[in-house]
Amino acid sequence: MKFIYVFLLTILLSIFRIMPAYAIENPLDVPNNKIGIHILFPSEIINAAKLVNANGDWGYVVIPIQAGDKDLLKWQKFMDDAKELHIIPIIRIATEIDYFNSLVWSKPKYWDILDFANFLDSLTWPITNRYIIIFNEVNRSDEWGGSTNPSEYADILNYSIEIFKSINKDFFIISSGMDNGAATVRGVSINQYDYFREMNNAIPGIFNNIDGLASHSYPNPAFAQPPSIKGATTITSFLYEKRLIESLTNGKDIPVFITETGWSNKVVSDDLISIYFATALDNVWNNSRIVAIIPFILEAGAPFDEFSFINSDGSKSKVYKIVEKIEKIKGEPKLEKIIVDKKIESKIIQDIKDFSYHENILKVSKLSEDVKKAIRWLLKI
């Protein structure tokens, strides 16, 4: 039944083509606090705010949401907390560990995108821009069902742009951050720059349709290179990625979101990491086209403890104290308008636990009346 509904919607979208529309608000047109942090759970937002808003306001967090975690009360509380704490949320959508191969993430399907778009639109967001990252490091086979496929990802990304923006024009679509250290190894990974080119070959102009570019500007190789080392696999990789996108789009000046970065304390001392971060913030990531600098990660155990800003005993790491201390901008993002009808709609939706696919299709409310009528007619067959 899911396939039938998605098939019908795909036919309708091909007939009544939805033209991509950029998000209205440019985050670089207003005072913007670039500092953010990556978190794994909504409950971490309070501690995240203490870090990113110290000596500033309206910092960022990146947080993943898995396909099976669409709990309205949980995620609305997260959005409410973000508003109260002055945090700009960036939601990275994710599938789930593959049922048949626990070493990889399953490939997304069209109905995953529909579900995510409808669910995330049902939430009341703290600011106008609704930042969405479409999956993670898809140039690695373990992040894409066990095999890399740039043309498949380009198709899913393009579909995501159409669906999210047909539902709400304020969705700000950011392409997946890539593993900047990955080489092209058959069956394992594809160099990110080759991956971008293959995406554009599959869907020419795909990068014209996204609103922002996610970059995982890690200091590779080995998460250990000093900030003085420049190159396509280091903390300056965002520059190489941006230049390539410009060449594929006839010069599109795309905003950059560094949604992961950091040094490993297994190979670099905490003292040196602190110096590296301070140097990078002052001399490398001071680029005017960077919207956000969001290290990985606020707090984590193995296998990510080597990047954690909070130590295993709950104390602040040295790099935490460095980032906490720096002077930050008091951000002034455009806030979401609260409409009475939206509140009523949100309350009604919260009482409904099942997102049926019939409702998902009908909820594409921004389509033309002709499309709506066609959907209703098809669903009666």
C-alpha positions in Angstrom: 0.0 0.0 0.0 2.9 2.4 0.8 4.3 1.8 -2.7 1.0 2.5 -4.4 0.7 5.9 -2.6 4.3 6.9 -3.3 3.9 5.8 -6.9 0.8 7.9 -7.4 2.4 10.9 -5.9 5.5 10.4 -8.1 3.3 10.4 -11.2 1.6 13.6 -10.1 4.8 15.3 -9.3 6.1 14.4 -12.8 3.0 15.9 -14.3 2.7 19.0 -12.1 6.4 19.6 -11.7 7.3 21.4 -8.4 10.0 24.0 -9.0 12.6 24.1 -6.2 12.4 27.3 -4.2 15.2 28.5 -1.9 14.5 29.2 1.7 13.5 32.8 2.2 15.8 33.8 5.0 19.6 34.0 4.3 21.2 33.3 7.7 24.2 35.5 6.7 22.0 38.6 6.2 21.6 39.0 10.0 23.9 38.9 13.0 24.9 35.2 13.2 26.6 33.2 16.0 28.5 30.6 14.1 29.3 28.5 17.0 27.5 25.2 17.5 27.9 21.6 18.7 26.7 18.2 17.6 24.5 16.3 20.1 22.9 12.8 19.9 19.9 13.2 22.2 17.3 16.0 22.7 18.0 16.0 26.5 21.5 17.3 25.8 20.3 20.7 24.5 20.5 22.4 27.9 24.2 21.6 28.2 24.7 22.5 24.5 23.2 25.9 25.1 25.6 26.6 28.0 28.5 26.1 25.6 27.4 27.7 22.3 25.7 30.7 23.9 28.4 31.5 26.4 29.4 35.1 25.5 26.9 35.1 22.7 23.3 34.1 21.7 21.5 31.8 19.3 24.2 29.2 18.6 23.5 26.0 16.7 23.1 22.3 17.4 23.0 19.4 15.0 21.0 16.4 16.1 20.0 13.3 14.2 16.5 11.9 14.0 16.0 8.2 13.0 13.1 7.0 10.9 11.6 5.1 13.8 11.8 8.0 16.3 8.9 10.2 15.3 7.6 10.9 18.8 5.7 14.2 18.5 5.8 15.0 22.2 9.5 14.3 22.5 10.5 16.4 19.5 8.1 19.2 20.2 9.6 19.5 23.6 13.0 19.7 21.9 11.8 22.6 19.7 10.3 24.3 22.7 13.5 24.0 24.6 15.4 25.3 21.6 13.2 28.4 21.5 13.6 29.0 25.2 17.3 28.5 25.2 17.9 30.4 22.0 19.3 27.5 20.0 19.0 27.1 16.3 18.3 23.4 15.5 19.7 21.6 12.5 18.0 18.3 12.0 19.9 15.5 10.3 17.5 12.8 9.0 18.6 9.2 9.3 17.2 5.8 8.5 17.9 2.9 10.8 20.5 0.1 11.0 19.7 -2.4 8.3 17.7 -5.3 9.4 19.7 -7.9 7.4 23.1 -6.3 7.9 23.7 -4.6 11.3 27.0 -3.1 10.0 25.3 -0.6 7.7 22.5 2.0 7.6 19.6 1.1 5.4 19.0 3.0 2.2 16.1 5.5 2.4 13.0 5.1 0.4 10.6 7.7 -1.0 8.1 7.1 1.8 10.8 7.7 4.4 11.2 11.2 2.9 7.4 11.8 2.9 7.1 10.7 6.6 10.0 12.9 7.7 8.7 15.9 5.8 5.2 15.6 7.3 6.4 14.8 10.8 8.9 17.7 10.9 6.3 20.1 9.5 3.9 19.2 12.3 6.4 20.7 14.8 6.5 24.3 15.8 10.0 25.5 15.2 11.8 28.2 17.1 12.9 30.2 14.0 11.7 30.7 10.4 14.4 28.6 8.7 13.9 24.9 9.2 17.3 23.4 8.7 17.4 19.8 7.4 20.4 17.7 6.5 19.6 14.9 4.0 21.5 11.9 5.5 25.1 11.5 6.5 28.5 10.7 4.8 26.7 8.9 1.9 30.1 8.5 0.1 30.7 5.6 2.5 29.1 2.3 1.7 28.2 1.6 5.4 26.0 4.8 5.3 24.1 3.7 2.2 23.0 0.1 2.6 26.4 -1.4 2.0 27.2 0.1 -1.4 27.9 3.7 -2.5 25.7 5.1 -5.3 25.9 8.8 -6.1 23.1 8.7 -8.6 20.7 7.1 -6.0 21.6 9.8 -3.5 21.2 12.5 -6.0 17.7 11.2 -6.8 16.8 11.0 -3.1 18.2 14.5 -2.5 16.2 15.9 -5.4 13.0 14.2 -4.2 13.6 15.5 -0.7 13.9 19.1 -2.0 10.6 18.8 -3.9 8.7 17.1 -1.1 9.9 19.3 1.8 9.5 22.5 0.0 6.1 21.5 -1.4 4.9 21.2 2.2 6.6 24.3 3.6 8.8 26.8 1.8 10.8 27.5 5.0 12.5 24.2 5.0 16.2 24.9 4.3 17.7 21.9 2.6 21.3 21.0 3.2 23.1 18.2 1.4 24.8 15.4 3.2 28.2 16.1 4.8 30.8 13.7 3.3 33.7 11.8 4.7 36.4 14.1 3.6 39.2 11.6 4.2 37.6 8.7 2.2 39.4 7.5 -0.9 37.8 5.8 -3.9 37.9 2.1 -2.9 35.5 -0.3 -4.7 32.7 -1.4 -2.4 33.9 0.8 0.5 33.8 4.5 -0.4 34.1 7.2 -3.0 36.3 10.3 -2.8 33.8 13.1 -2.0 34.8 15.3 -5.0 34.3 12.4 -7.5 31.0 11.7 -5.7 29.8 15.3 -6.2 30.6 15.1 -9.9 28.8 11.8 -10.3 25.8 13.3 -8.5 25.7 16.2 -10.9 26.1 13.8 -13.9 23.1 11.8 -12.7 20.9 14.9 -12.1 22.5 17.9 -13.9 22.1 21.1 -11.8 21.3 19.2 -8.5 23.4 21.6 -6.5 21.5 24.6 -7.8 18.5 23.3 -5.9 20.0 22.9 -2.4 20.0 25.8 0.1 23.2 24.9 1.9 26.3 22.7 1.8 27.3 20.5 4.8 31.0 20.0 5.2 32.8 17.5 7.5 36.0 19.5 7.6 38.0 17.1 9.7 41.8 17.4 10.0 42.6 14.2 8.0 44.4 12.0 7.7 43.9 10.4 11.1 42.0 13.4 12.6 45.3 14.7 13.6 46.7 17.4 11.2 47.4 20.8 12.5 45.4 23.8 11.2 48.4 25.1 9.4 48.1 22.1 6.9 45.9 23.1 4.0 44.4 20.6 1.6 41.3 18.8 0.3 41.2 16.4 3.2 41.9 18.8 6.1 40.0 21.4 8.0 40.1 23.5 4.8 38.1 20.9 2.8 35.1 23.1 2.9 36.9 25.5 0.5 37.6 22.8 -2.0 34.0 21.5 -1.7 32.6 25.0 -2.2 34.8 25.7 -5.2 33.7 22.5 -6.9 30.0 23.3 -6.3 30.6 26.7 -7.8 32.1 25.1 -10.9 29.1 22.7 -11.2 26.6 25.5 -10.8 28.1 28.4 -12.8 29.2 30.2 -9.7 26.5 29.6 -7.1 27.8 31.2 -3.8 26.4 28.5 -1.5 26.3 29.0 2.3 28.5 26.4 4.1 27.7 24.6 7.3 30.6 22.8 8.9 28.4 20.2 10.6 31.2 18.0 11.9 34.9 18.6 12.7 37.3 17.9 15.5 40.7 16.3 16.5 41.1 12.9 18.0 42.5 12.9 21.5 43.9 9.4 20.9 46.5 10.9 18.6 46.7 14.6 19.6 47.0 15.8 23.2 44.2 17.8 24.8 46.4 20.8 25.2 47.3 20.8 21.5 43.7 20.2 20.5 42.7 23.4 22.4 45.4 25.3 20.6 44.3 23.9 17.2 40.6 24.8 17.8 41.5 28.4 18.8 43.8 28.8 15.7 41.2 27.3 13.3 38.4 29.5 14.6 40.6 32.6 14.2 42.4 31.9 11.0 40.7 29.1 9.0 37.0 29.0 9.8 36.6 32.8 9.7 35.4 32.6 6.1 32.4 34.9 5.5 30.4 32.2 3.7 30.4 29.8 6.7 27.1 29.9 8.5 27.9 27.5 11.4 31.0 25.7 12.8 29.7 22.6 14.7 32.3 20.3 16.1 31.5 16.6 16.8 30.6 16.0 19.6 29.3 17.4 23.0 29.3 14.2 25.0 29.8 10.6 23.9 31.2 7.3 25.0 33.0 4.8 22.8 33.6 4.8 19.9 33.2 8.6 19.8 34.8 9.5 23.1 38.0 10.7 21.4 36.1 13.7 20.1 33.9 14.4 23.2 33.9 18.0 24.6 32.7 16.6 28.0 35.0 14.1 29.8 33.7 10.7 31.0 33.6 12.0 34.5 31.3 14.9 33.5 33.9 17.5 33.6 34.7 20.0 30.9 37.5 19.2 28.5 40.2 21.8 27.7 38.7 22.3 24.3 35.3 22.9 25.8 36.7 25.7 28.0 38.4 27.3 25.0 35.2 27.3 22.9 33.2 28.4 25.9 35.5 31.4 26.6 35.6 32.9 23.1 33.6 36.0 22.3 30.6 35.1 20.2 28.1 37.1 18.2 24.6 37.6 19.6 22.6 36.0 16.8 19.4 37.5 15.6 17.6 34.9 13.4 14.1 35.6 12.2 11.8 33.9 14.7 8.9 31.6 13.6 5.6 33.3 13.6 3.1 31.7 15.9 -0.3 31.3 14.3 -3.4 30.3 16.3 -4.5 27.8 13.7 -1.0 26.2 13.7 -1.3 25.6 17.4 -4.7 24.0 17.1 -3.4 21.8 14.2 -0.4 20.8 16.3 -2.6 19.9 19.3 -4.8 17.8 17.1 -1.9 16.0 15.5 -0.4 15.3 18.9 -3.4 13.2 19.7 -2.9 11.1 16.6 -0.3 8.5 17.1 -0.5 6.9 13.6 0.8 8.7 10.6 -1.1 6.8 7.9 0.2 7.1 4.4 -3.2 8.2 3.2 -2.9 11.3 5.3 0.7 11.7 4.3 -0.2 12.0 0.7 -3.1 14.4 1.3 -0.9 16.6 3.6 1.1 17.8 0.6 -1.0 20.9 1.0 1.1 23.4 -1.0 0.4 21.6 -4.3 -2.1 23.3 -6.7 -5.8 22.6 -6.5 -5.6 20.5 -9.7 -3.0 18.2 -8.1 -5.1 17.9 -4.9 -8.1 16.9 -6.9 -6.1 14.4 -8.9 -4.8 12.8 -5.7 -8.3 12.5 -4.2 -9.6 11.0 -7.5 -6.7 8.5 -7.6 -7.1 7.4 -4.0 -10.8 6.6 -4.7 -9.8 4.0 -7.3 
